[in-house]
Amino acid sequence: MSDKDSLTKVASDRIRSQILDGTLKPGERLVEDRLSIELGVSRVPVREALLGLSREGLVRLEPRRGASVAEVTPKIVDELVEVRALLEGLNARLAARRHDPEIVALLRDTLKRGNAAAKDGSPEVLSRLNAEFHERLTEASRNSVLADTMRSLRERTSLAFALNSRPRARDDWQEHAGILAAVIAGDEELAALLATRHVHNAAAAFAKAHPATDQAAD
């Protein structure tokens, strides 16, 4: 990897992290000069990082207006959920089939910390632990193609679902516990059903909290 590519990756990783943890809010402008100073790199890797993140759906690029954090409308959430729910079901099914003891142990640890955070953890901690649980569940499927596909979907839906983190925390982690129990039991059908339902429940909570119509985006 060249120095230029390395700097672009550093900039991309930092900006992605700030978007996903809520430091950079949906709709917030991403000014190249400011990001260049904050990240300690020139404008070129920042510009290339923003271009790459736009392909991932995390950044919106507009002529004459520049870059901004992507806003997730109800319509986009619906479309993402249609795909993610199916793939989360497949992912949980494969995790139950392959039943990797090492990853199951890691999932138990994440579940324990998530249940504790559900009581009094900050939205940032809840969001991070939720991402950790789903990443480890993906690892448990042992399917690299599925993992790559799921990573992008999860990052984009997390822009919306992160808003659910505090109100839905207990429900989220109870649902995680049910999915993990089915994986441990090797019950592929139940694991898939619960994982699919988990995504739809999160989407329903988002829709309830954000009932605005999406007509402007049509």
CYANA upper distance limits for C-alpha pairs under 8 A (distance plus 0.5 A):
  1 MET  CA      5 ASP  CA      6.51
  1 MET  CA      6 SER  CA      6.83
  2 SER  CA      6 SER  CA      6.62
  3 ASP  CA      7 LEU  CA      6.68
  4 LYS  CA      8 THR  CA      6.74
  4 LYS  CA     45 PRO  CA      7.38
  5 ASP  CA      9 LYS  CA      6.68
  5 ASP  CA     45 PRO  CA      8.22
  6 SER  CA     10 VAL  CA      6.74
  7 LEU  CA     11 ALA  CA      6.66
  7 LEU  CA     41 VAL  CA      7.54
  7 LEU  CA     45 PRO  CA      6.43
  8 THR  CA     12 SER  CA      6.47
  8 THR  CA     45 PRO  CA      4.80
  8 THR  CA     46 VAL  CA      6.96
  8 THR  CA     48 GLU  CA      6.91
  8 THR  CA     49 ALA  CA      6.01
  9 LYS  CA     13 ASP  CA      6.45
  9 LYS  CA     49 ALA  CA      7.50
 10 VAL  CA     14 ARG  CA      6.68
 11 ALA  CA     15 ILE  CA      6.61
 11 ALA  CA     39 LEU  CA      7.16
 11 ALA  CA     41 VAL  CA      8.20
 11 ALA  CA     45 PRO  CA      7.16
 11 ALA  CA     46 VAL  CA      6.36
 11 ALA  CA     49 ALA  CA      6.55
 12 SER  CA     16 ARG  CA      6.42
 12 SER  CA     46 VAL  CA      7.88
 12 SER  CA     49 ALA  CA      5.14
 12 SER  CA     50 LEU  CA      7.52
 12 SER  CA     52 GLY  CA      8.15
 12 SER  CA     53 LEU  CA      7.59
 13 ASP  CA     17 SER  CA      6.53
 14 ARG  CA     18 GLN  CA      6.79
 14 ARG  CA     39 LEU  CA      8.29
 15 ILE  CA     19 ILE  CA      6.72
 16 ARG  CA     20 LEU  CA      6.65
 16 ARG  CA     53 LEU  CA      7.93
 16 ARG  CA     58 LEU  CA      8.12
 17 SER  CA     21 ASP  CA      6.55
 18 GLN  CA     22 GLY  CA      6.60
 18 GLN  CA     23 THR  CA      5.40
 18 GLN  CA     24 LEU  CA      6.00
 19 ILE  CA     23 THR  CA      6.52
 19 ILE  CA     24 LEU  CA      5.28
 19 ILE  CA     25 LYS  CA      7.10
 19 ILE  CA     26 PRO  CA      8.44
 19 ILE  CA     58 LEU  CA      8.17
 19 ILE  CA     69 VAL  CA      7.66
 19 ILE  CA    159 LEU  CA      8.34
 20 LEU  CA     24 LEU  CA      8.39
 20 LEU  CA    155 GLU  CA      7.46
 20 LEU  CA    158 SER  CA      7.50
 20 LEU  CA    159 LEU  CA      6.96
 21 ASP  CA    124 GLU  CA      6.57
 21 ASP  CA    127 SER  CA      7.65
 21 ASP  CA    128 ARG  CA      7.96
 22 GLY  CA    124 GLU  CA      8.07
 22 GLY  CA    159 LEU  CA      8.49
 24 LEU  CA     28 GLU  CA      7.03
 24 LEU  CA     69 VAL  CA      7.58
 25 LYS  CA     69 VAL  CA      7.04
 26 PRO  CA     68 SER  CA      8.13
 26 PRO  CA     69 VAL  CA      5.39
 26 PRO  CA     70 ALA  CA      6.02
 26 PRO  CA     71 GLU  CA      5.27
 26 PRO  CA     72 VAL  CA      7.98
 26 PRO  CA    159 LEU  CA      8.11
 27 GLY  CA     68 SER  CA      6.14
 27 GLY  CA     69 VAL  CA      5.52
 27 GLY  CA     70 ALA  CA      6.48
 27 GLY  CA     71 GLU  CA      6.03
 28 GLU  CA     68 SER  CA      5.81
 28 GLU  CA     69 VAL  CA      5.93
 29 ARG  CA     66 GLY  CA      8.23
 29 ARG  CA     67 ALA  CA      6.46
 29 ARG  CA     68 SER  CA      4.60
 29 ARG  CA     69 VAL  CA      7.04
 30 LEU  CA     35 LEU  CA      7.74
 30 LEU  CA     66 GLY  CA      8.08
 30 LEU  CA     67 ALA  CA      5.73
 30 LEU  CA     68 SER  CA      5.46
 30 LEU  CA     69 VAL  CA      7.49
 31 VAL  CA     35 LEU  CA      6.67
 31 VAL  CA     66 GLY  CA      8.16
 31 VAL  CA     67 ALA  CA      7.55
 32 GLU  CA     36 SER  CA      6.39
 32 GLU  CA     43 ARG  CA      6.53
 32 GLU  CA     46 VAL  CA      6.85
 32 GLU  CA     47 ARG  CA      7.19
 33 ASP  CA     37 ILE  CA      6.93
 33 ASP  CA     43 ARG  CA      7.01
 34 ARG  CA     38 GLU  CA      6.72
 35 LEU  CA     39 LEU  CA      6.37
 35 LEU  CA     46 VAL  CA      7.55
 36 SER  CA     40 GLY  CA      6.26
 36 SER  CA     41 VAL  CA      5.69
 36 SER  CA     42 SER  CA      5.99
 36 SER  CA     43 ARG  CA      5.98
 36 SER  CA     46 VAL  CA      6.85
 37 ILE  CA     41 VAL  CA      7.30
 37 ILE  CA     42 SER  CA      8.36
 41 VAL  CA     45 PRO  CA      7.54
 41 VAL  CA     46 VAL  CA      7.88
 42 SER  CA     46 VAL  CA      7.41
 43 ARG  CA     47 ARG  CA      6.47
 44 VAL  CA     48 GLU  CA      6.77
 45 PRO  CA     49 ALA  CA      6.39
 46 VAL  CA     50 LEU  CA      6.68
 47 ARG  CA     51 LEU  CA      6.79
 48 GLU  CA     52 GLY  CA      6.71
 49 ALA  CA     53 LEU  CA      6.65
 50 LEU  CA     54 SER  CA      6.57
 50 LEU  CA     59 VAL  CA      7.16
 50 LEU  CA     67 ALA  CA      7.78
 51 LEU  CA     55 ARG  CA      7.15
 51 LEU  CA     59 VAL  CA      8.41
 51 LEU  CA     61 LEU  CA      8.23
 52 GLY  CA     56 GLU  CA      7.19
 53 LEU  CA     57 GLY  CA      6.89
 53 LEU  CA     58 LEU  CA      6.01
 53 LEU  CA     59 VAL  CA      5.97
 54 SER  CA     58 LEU  CA      6.18
 54 SER  CA     59 VAL  CA      4.81
 54 SER  CA     60 ARG  CA      6.09
 54 SER  CA     61 LEU  CA      7.21
 55 ARG  CA     59 VAL  CA      8.30
 56 GLU  CA    152 SER  CA      7.02
 56 GLU  CA    156 ARG  CA      8.47
 57 GLY  CA     70 ALA  CA      7.35
 57 GLY  CA    156 ARG  CA      7.05
 58 LEU  CA     69 VAL  CA      6.75
 58 LEU  CA     70 ALA  CA      5.73
 58 LEU  CA    155 GLU  CA      8.29
 58 LEU  CA    156 ARG  CA      6.84
 59 VAL  CA     67 ALA  CA      7.12
 59 VAL  CA     68 SER  CA      6.24
 59 VAL  CA     69 VAL  CA      5.16
 59 VAL  CA     70 ALA  CA      5.22
 60 ARG  CA     67 ALA  CA      6.07
 60 ARG  CA     68 SER  CA      5.81
 60 ARG  CA     69 VAL  CA      6.55
 60 ARG  CA     70 ALA  CA      5.61
 61 LEU  CA     65 ARG  CA      8.15
 61 LEU  CA     66 GLY  CA      6.07
 61 LEU  CA     67 ALA  CA      5.03
 61 LEU  CA     68 SER  CA      7.18
 62 GLU  CA     66 GLY  CA      5.78
 62 GLU  CA     67 ALA  CA      6.94
 71 GLU  CA    159 LEU  CA      8.48
 72 VAL  CA     76 ILE  CA      6.60
 72 VAL  CA     77 VAL  CA      6.97
 72 VAL  CA    156 ARG  CA      8.47
 72 VAL  CA    157 THR  CA      8.39
 72 VAL  CA    159 LEU  CA      7.28
 72 VAL  CA    160 ALA  CA      6.69
 73 THR  CA     77 VAL  CA      6.73
 73 THR  CA    214 ASP  CA      7.06
 73 THR  CA    217 ALA  CA      8.45
 74 PRO  CA     78 ASP  CA      6.68
 74 PRO  CA    207 ALA  CA      7.35
 74 PRO  CA    210 HIS  CA      8.16
 74 PRO  CA    211 PRO  CA      8.48
 74 PRO  CA    212 ALA  CA      8.21
 74 PRO  CA    213 THR  CA      7.81
 74 PRO  CA    214 ASP  CA      6.75
 75 LYS  CA     79 GLU  CA      6.93
 75 LYS  CA    214 ASP  CA      6.59
 76 ILE  CA     80 LEU  CA      6.62
 77 VAL  CA     81 VAL  CA      6.44
 77 VAL  CA    157 THR  CA      7.11
 77 VAL  CA    160 ALA  CA      7.89
 77 VAL  CA    203 ALA  CA      7.88
 78 ASP  CA     82 GLU  CA      6.76
 78 ASP  CA    203 ALA  CA      8.11
 79 GLU  CA     83 VAL  CA      7.36
 80 LEU  CA     84 ARG  CA      6.47
 80 LEU  CA    153 LEU  CA      7.36
 80 LEU  CA    156 ARG  CA      8.44
 80 LEU  CA    157 THR  CA      7.22
 81 VAL  CA     85 ALA  CA      6.06
 81 VAL  CA    157 THR  CA      8.16
 81 VAL  CA    199 VAL  CA      7.39
 81 VAL  CA    200 HIS  CA      7.55
 81 VAL  CA    203 ALA  CA      7.56
 82 GLU  CA     86 LEU  CA      7.33
 83 VAL  CA     87 LEU  CA      6.92
 84 ARG  CA     88 GLU  CA      6.36
 84 ARG  CA    150 MET  CA      7.81
 84 ARG  CA    153 LEU  CA      6.90
 84 ARG  CA    154 ARG  CA      8.11
 84 ARG  CA    199 VAL  CA      7.91
 85 ALA  CA     89 GLY  CA      6.76
 85 ALA  CA    195 ALA  CA      7.86
 85 ALA  CA    196 THR  CA      5.17
 85 ALA  CA    197 ARG  CA      7.94
 85 ALA  CA    199 VAL  CA      6.00
 85 ALA  CA    200 HIS  CA      7.32
 86 LEU  CA     90 LEU  CA      6.94
 86 LEU  CA    196 THR  CA      6.76
 87 LEU  CA     91 ASN  CA      6.46
 87 LEU  CA    146 LEU  CA      8.29
 87 LEU  CA    150 MET  CA      7.79
 88 GLU  CA     92 ALA  CA      6.65
 88 GLU  CA    150 MET  CA      8.39
 88 GLU  CA    192 ALA  CA      7.78
 88 GLU  CA    195 ALA  CA      6.24
 88 GLU  CA    196 THR  CA      6.42
 88 GLU  CA    199 VAL  CA      8.29
 89 GLY  CA     93 ARG  CA      6.65
 89 GLY  CA    191 ALA  CA      7.65
 89 GLY  CA    192 ALA  CA      4.44
 89 GLY  CA    193 LEU  CA      6.82
 89 GLY  CA    194 LEU  CA      8.07
 89 GLY  CA    195 ALA  CA      5.65
 89 GLY  CA    196 THR  CA      5.40
 90 LEU  CA     94 LEU  CA      6.73
 90 LEU  CA    192 ALA  CA      6.62
 91 ASN  CA     95 ALA  CA      6.71
 91 ASN  CA    137 LEU  CA      7.91
 91 ASN  CA    138 THR  CA      6.61
 91 ASN  CA    141 SER  CA      6.15
 91 ASN  CA    146 LEU  CA      7.96
 91 ASN  CA    192 ALA  CA      7.98
 92 ALA  CA     96 ALA  CA      6.66
 92 ALA  CA    137 LEU  CA      7.48
 92 ALA  CA    138 THR  CA      8.20
 92 ALA  CA    141 SER  CA      7.41
 92 ALA  CA    179 ILE  CA      7.97
 92 ALA  CA    183 VAL  CA      7.44
 92 ALA  CA    188 GLU  CA      7.73
 92 ALA  CA    191 ALA  CA      5.91
 92 ALA  CA    192 ALA  CA      5.74
 92 ALA  CA    195 ALA  CA      6.88
 93 ARG  CA     97 ARG  CA      6.75
 93 ARG  CA    141 SER  CA      8.25
 93 ARG  CA    183 VAL  CA      8.12
 93 ARG  CA    187 ASP  CA      8.31
 93 ARG  CA    188 GLU  CA      4.98
 93 ARG  CA    189 GLU  CA      7.16
 93 ARG  CA    191 ALA  CA      6.24
 93 ARG  CA    192 ALA  CA      5.51
 94 LEU  CA     98 ARG  CA      6.55
 94 LEU  CA    140 ALA  CA      8.11
 94 LEU  CA    141 SER  CA      5.25
 94 LEU  CA    142 ARG  CA      8.17
 94 LEU  CA    188 GLU  CA      7.73
 95 ALA  CA     99 HIS  CA      6.19
 95 ALA  CA    100 ASP  CA      8.07
 95 ALA  CA    137 LEU  CA      7.29
 95 ALA  CA    138 THR  CA      8.00
 95 ALA  CA    140 ALA  CA      5.34
 95 ALA  CA    141 SER  CA      4.61
 95 ALA  CA    142 ARG  CA      7.94
 95 ALA  CA    183 VAL  CA      6.66
 96 ALA  CA    141 SER  CA      8.29
 96 ALA  CA    182 ALA  CA      7.46
 96 ALA  CA    183 VAL  CA      4.49
 96 ALA  CA    184 ILE  CA      7.01
 96 ALA  CA    185 ALA  CA      7.79
 96 ALA  CA    186 GLY  CA      5.01
 96 ALA  CA    187 ASP  CA      6.61
 96 ALA  CA    188 GLU  CA      5.82
 96 ALA  CA    191 ALA  CA      7.36
 97 ARG  CA    183 VAL  CA      8.19
 97 ARG  CA    186 GLY  CA      6.39
 97 ARG  CA    187 ASP  CA      8.22
 97 ARG  CA    188 GLU  CA      6.79
 98 ARG  CA    140 ALA  CA      7.78
 98 ARG  CA    141 SER  CA      7.23
 98 ARG  CA    142 ARG  CA      8.21
 99 HIS  CA    104 VAL  CA      7.76
 99 HIS  CA    140 ALA  CA      7.59
 99 HIS  CA    183 VAL  CA      7.29
 99 HIS  CA    184 ILE  CA      7.15
 99 HIS  CA    186 GLY  CA      7.30
100 ASP  CA    104 VAL  CA      6.60
100 ASP  CA    140 ALA  CA      6.72
101 PRO  CA    105 ALA  CA      6.69
102 GLU  CA    106 LEU  CA      7.02
103 ILE  CA    107 LEU  CA      6.60
103 ILE  CA    136 ARG  CA      7.28
103 ILE  CA    137 LEU  CA      8.36
103 ILE  CA    139 GLU  CA      7.93
103 ILE  CA    140 ALA  CA      6.46
104 VAL  CA    108 ARG  CA      6.69
104 VAL  CA    140 ALA  CA      7.99
104 VAL  CA    180 LEU  CA      8.43
104 VAL  CA    184 ILE  CA      7.74
105 ALA  CA    109 ASP  CA      6.92
106 LEU  CA    110 THR  CA      6.79
106 LEU  CA    136 ARG  CA      7.93
107 LEU  CA    111 LEU  CA      6.51
107 LEU  CA    133 PHE  CA      6.80
107 LEU  CA    136 ARG  CA      6.92
107 LEU  CA    137 LEU  CA      7.72
107 LEU  CA    180 LEU  CA      8.04
108 ARG  CA    112 LYS  CA      6.68
108 ARG  CA    180 LEU  CA      8.40
109 ASP  CA    113 ARG  CA      6.91
110 THR  CA    114 GLY  CA      6.44
110 THR  CA    129 LEU  CA      7.33
110 THR  CA    132 GLU  CA      7.65
110 THR  CA    133 PHE  CA      6.55
111 LEU  CA    115 ASN  CA      6.58
111 LEU  CA    133 PHE  CA      7.69
111 LEU  CA    173 TRP  CA      7.64
111 LEU  CA    176 HIS  CA      7.78
111 LEU  CA    177 ALA  CA      7.37
112 LYS  CA    116 ALA  CA      6.96
113 ARG  CA    117 ALA  CA      6.66
113 ARG  CA    129 LEU  CA      8.20
114 GLY  CA    118 ALA  CA      6.56
114 GLY  CA    126 LEU  CA      7.41
114 GLY  CA    129 LEU  CA      6.55
114 GLY  CA    130 ASN  CA      7.88
114 GLY  CA    173 TRP  CA      7.03
115 ASN  CA    119 LYS  CA      7.50
115 ASN  CA    170 ARG  CA      7.78
115 ASN  CA    173 TRP  CA      6.52
116 ALA  CA    120 ASP  CA      7.82
116 ALA  CA    121 GLY  CA      7.93
117 ALA  CA    121 GLY  CA      4.57
117 ALA  CA    122 SER  CA      7.92
117 ALA  CA    125 VAL  CA      7.68
117 ALA  CA    126 LEU  CA      6.83
118 ALA  CA    126 LEU  CA      7.53
118 ALA  CA    166 ARG  CA      8.08
118 ALA  CA    169 ALA  CA      5.51
118 ALA  CA    170 ARG  CA      5.93
118 ALA  CA    173 TRP  CA      7.82
119 LYS  CA    169 ALA  CA      8.42
119 LYS  CA    170 ARG  CA      7.92
121 GLY  CA    125 VAL  CA      6.60
121 GLY  CA    126 LEU  CA      6.85
122 SER  CA    126 LEU  CA      6.75
122 SER  CA    166 ARG  CA      8.01
123 PRO  CA    127 SER  CA      6.49
123 PRO  CA    162 ALA  CA      8.07
123 PRO  CA    165 SER  CA      6.22
123 PRO  CA    166 ARG  CA      6.24
124 GLU  CA    128 ARG  CA      6.69
125 VAL  CA    129 LEU  CA      6.64
126 LEU  CA    130 ASN  CA      6.47
126 LEU  CA    165 SER  CA      6.70
126 LEU  CA    166 ARG  CA      8.05
126 LEU  CA    169 ALA  CA      7.90
127 SER  CA    131 ALA  CA      6.72
127 SER  CA    162 ALA  CA      6.51
127 SER  CA    165 SER  CA      6.92
128 ARG  CA    132 GLU  CA      6.70
129 LEU  CA    133 PHE  CA      6.64
130 ASN  CA    134 HIS  CA      6.91
131 ALA  CA    135 GLU  CA      6.50
132 GLU  CA    136 ARG  CA      6.60
133 PHE  CA    137 LEU  CA      6.65
134 HIS  CA    138 THR  CA      6.63
135 GLU  CA    139 GLU  CA      6.74
135 GLU  CA    151 ARG  CA      8.38
136 ARG  CA    140 ALA  CA      6.68
137 LEU  CA    141 SER  CA      7.18
138 THR  CA    142 ARG  CA      7.66
138 THR  CA    143 ASN  CA      8.31
138 THR  CA    146 LEU  CA      8.31
138 THR  CA    147 ALA  CA      6.34
138 THR  CA    150 MET  CA      8.36
139 GLU  CA    143 ASN  CA      7.99
139 GLU  CA    147 ALA  CA      7.64
143 ASN  CA    147 ALA  CA      6.69
144 SER  CA    148 ASP  CA      6.71
145 VAL  CA    149 THR  CA      6.88
146 LEU  CA    150 MET  CA      6.48
147 ALA  CA    151 ARG  CA      6.61
148 ASP  CA    152 SER  CA      7.54
149 THR  CA    153 LEU  CA      7.21
150 MET  CA    154 ARG  CA      6.42
151 ARG  CA    155 GLU  CA      6.71
152 SER  CA    156 ARG  CA      6.82
153 LEU  CA    157 THR  CA      6.66
154 ARG  CA    158 SER  CA      6.26
155 GLU  CA    159 LEU  CA      7.34
156 ARG  CA    160 ALA  CA      8.19
157 THR  CA    161 PHE  CA      6.57
158 SER  CA    162 ALA  CA      5.86
159 LEU  CA    163 LEU  CA      8.09
160 ALA  CA    164 ASN  CA      8.19
160 ALA  CA    206 PHE  CA      7.51
161 PHE  CA    165 SER  CA      7.43
161 PHE  CA    202 ALA  CA      7.10
161 PHE  CA    203 ALA  CA      7.83
161 PHE  CA    206 PHE  CA      7.06
163 LEU  CA    206 PHE  CA      7.95
164 ASN  CA    168 ARG  CA      6.09
164 ASN  CA    169 ALA  CA      8.10
164 ASN  CA    202 ALA  CA      7.86
164 ASN  CA    205 ALA  CA      7.33
164 ASN  CA    206 PHE  CA      6.94
165 SER  CA    169 ALA  CA      5.88
168 ARG  CA    172 ASP  CA      6.40
168 ARG  CA    205 ALA  CA      8.25
169 ALA  CA    173 TRP  CA      6.83
170 ARG  CA    174 GLN  CA      6.65
171 ASP  CA    175 GLU  CA      6.62
172 ASP  CA    176 HIS  CA      6.70
172 ASP  CA    198 HIS  CA      8.13
172 ASP  CA    202 ALA  CA      8.46
173 TRP  CA    177 ALA  CA      6.58
174 GLN  CA    178 GLY  CA      6.90
175 GLU  CA    179 ILE  CA      6.82
175 GLU  CA    194 LEU  CA      7.85
175 GLU  CA    198 HIS  CA      6.93
176 HIS  CA    180 LEU  CA      6.67
177 ALA  CA    181 ALA  CA      6.58
178 GLY  CA    182 ALA  CA      6.81
178 GLY  CA    191 ALA  CA      8.45
178 GLY  CA    194 LEU  CA      7.60
179 ILE  CA    183 VAL  CA      6.76
179 ILE  CA    190 LEU  CA      8.33
179 ILE  CA    191 ALA  CA      5.78
179 ILE  CA    194 LEU  CA      6.28
179 ILE  CA    195 ALA  CA      6.68
180 LEU  CA    184 ILE  CA      6.59
180 LEU  CA    191 ALA  CA      8.09
181 ALA  CA    185 ALA  CA      6.62
182 ALA  CA    186 GLY  CA      6.61
182 ALA  CA    187 ASP  CA      5.71
182 ALA  CA    188 GLU  CA      7.72
182 ALA  CA    190 LEU  CA      6.58
182 ALA  CA    191 ALA  CA      5.47
183 VAL  CA    187 ASP  CA      6.64
183 VAL  CA    188 GLU  CA      7.51
183 VAL  CA    191 ALA  CA      6.38
187 ASP  CA    191 ALA  CA      6.58
188 GLU  CA    192 ALA  CA      6.59
189 GLU  CA    193 LEU  CA      6.65
190 LEU  CA    194 LEU  CA      6.54
191 ALA  CA    195 ALA  CA      6.57
192 ALA  CA    196 THR  CA      6.61
193 LEU  CA    197 ARG  CA      6.60
194 LEU  CA    198 HIS  CA      6.47
195 ALA  CA    199 VAL  CA      7.16
196 THR  CA    200 HIS  CA      7.08
197 ARG  CA    201 ASN  CA      6.53
198 HIS  CA    202 ALA  CA      6.83
199 VAL  CA    203 ALA  CA      6.73
200 HIS  CA    204 ALA  CA      6.59
201 ASN  CA    205 ALA  CA      6.78
202 ALA  CA    206 PHE  CA      6.81
203 ALA  CA    207 ALA  CA      6.66
204 ALA  CA    208 LYS  CA      6.62
205 ALA  CA    209 ALA  CA      6.76
206 PHE  CA    210 HIS  CA      6.46
207 ALA  CA    211 PRO  CA      5.99
214 ASP  CA    218 ASP  CA      7.49
